[in-house]
Amino acid sequence: MKLAKRLVLTTTALATVTAATLIGTTVAPAAASQTPRTGVDVPAALKVPDGNRLTGVFSAEGVQTYTCTDGAWKLLEPAATLWAKKDHSRRTVALHSRGPVWVSTVDGSAVNAAAVATSPKAGTIPELLLKSTATRGTGVFADVSYIQRLNTRGGVAPTTACTGTDQTSVHYSATYTFYKPAK
């Protein structure tokens, strides 16, 4: 019995260490200031309200897919992979897609959100402040209250005309920050 109990405790400890390694520092509580922790300047319009704490900083790369609607390009959906900002191996820890929704590939938790503020940026998709509309699971995205899309590059819809049901995908990158209510 002692051996079985020790095996269970060791397995649990290894699973915890593995999860912490995969997630890195993304779930550690942040300091009160947003900019130093994220390493990205945050426009005033995109500041997260007081009473929330930074819990995740992820780099992202993917595409913004546009579809032709009435002769103009309209956003259909994003598709991106996210990894811990300081993880140079770029091990995927989340997927971002239409909704918008972010789903953890580590623990299955998810967050849906809607944009509440935007900050235009020349030559790239705008930076955003999004407010959570729903969460699921008990992992990294559980109880997320706000998300910022910062440091955007690329992803802008083509300026050319389109016809029919054409679709095109444009590469983009960004930094996503996730906040939870301070307890």
Secondary structure, DSSP 8 states (H G I E B T S, - for coil): -HHHHHHHHHHHHHHHHHHHHHHGGGGS---S-HHHHHTS---GGG---TTEEEEEEEEEEEEEEEEEETTEEEEEEEEEEEEETT-TT----EEEETTTEEEETTT--EEEEEEEEEEEETTEEEEEEEEEEEEESSSTTTT--EEEEEEEEE----SS---TT-EEEEEEEEEEEEEEE--
